[in-house]
Amino acid sequence: MKKAIMKIIFFKSKDCPQCPRAQANVEEVMADLEVKHPIDYVDISTTEGRIEALNNMVMSTPSIIIDDELYGKDVLLDKGRLKELFIKE
């Protein structure tokens, strides 16, 4: 059963070589699981993005916050682990 997700924030940077793959993984997993929730994309290359990252304790990209939990590239680059975030056990 899918979780009822309240917010998703994806943190990326224009200079991050792993961000495009991580973003594609998130979008693919959400499509596969039919999760119809908007993703807020935050580019930490901008002043506003850096402020948002600091406010959320994000120290690196790619990172994602699902509800109030922060996950890094180790989860974002592993589709199996990523799917677990969207499925209720």
N, C-alpha and C positions, 0 to 999 in steps of 0.2 A: 504494500500500500504506500502511496506517495505521501510525503509530509505536506502539511499546510505551511508553506513558506511565506514569511512576511516581507523579507527584503534580501536582495542579492546585489552586492557591490563588487565589481571586478576592477582591480587596480592594475594598470599597465603603464608602460613607458615606451616612447617612440624608439628608444635605443635598446630595448630589451629583446634579445634574440629568441627567447623562449615564449614571449607573450603571444605571438600569433598562434602558435600551436596550442597553448593553454586555452586561449579564447575559443579556438575551433573545437577543442575537446568539450568545453563547457556547453557550447551551443549544440553540439552533436548529441551529447548525453541528455540534455534537456529535451531535445526533439525526440530522441528515441523513447524517453520516458513520458513524453507528452506533457512536460511541465510548461504551463503557459503563464509564466511570470516574467515581468520585465526585469532586465538587468541594467543597473546603473553602471556605466563605464566611467572610470576616473583615470585620467592621464596625469601621472605624477610629474610629467615634464612641465606642467603649468603651475603657476603660483597657487591657484585654487586647488589643484590636484594634490600638491604637496601639503597644503593645510588639511585637506580631507584625510590624507594618508596619516599625518601626524595625529589627528584627532581620533583615528581608529587604530593607532599603534601598528600601522603597516610599515615594515622596515625594508621590504624588498618587493620586486615584481618578478613574475606575476603573483598576485595574491587575490584571494576572494573572501568576502564575508558573506556567509549564509546565515541569516538572522543575526545572531550576535557572536558567531564562531568564526575565527580567522583561520584560513588554510593557505598554505604556500605552494610553491611549485612542485614539491614532492607529490602532493595530492592532485594538482591540476594537470600534471603530465601523465597521470595514471588513470585511464578511463574507468577501470574497475573500482578503484577507491573513490573516484568522483561520483560514480553511480550510487555508491553507498550513502553519500550525503543527501541524495534526493529520495531515498527509499526508507520508509519507516520499518524498523525491524519488528 
